Amino acid sequence: MSYEAYLDEVTTLITEKYDMSDDDAIRLVMRAQAAEFFVAHDDDASLRTLDRAHEDARTVFKLRDTFP
């Protein structure tokens, strides 16, 4: 999937798994992106899988207080 679709998938999973509003999930993913959490995903399309999106949604949510 494209990088943008991957970020959308991670955002959707965060809203579904953690009962977070769409706006809050979008802000969280944008903060993670600004902190370069997804840099490798932009460079390596093989990282953009549904299984990896589930892992990244969990990780981004757990790290939510560490992103600027």
Order of alpha helices (4+ residues) and beta strands (2+ residues): alpha-alpha-alpha-alpha
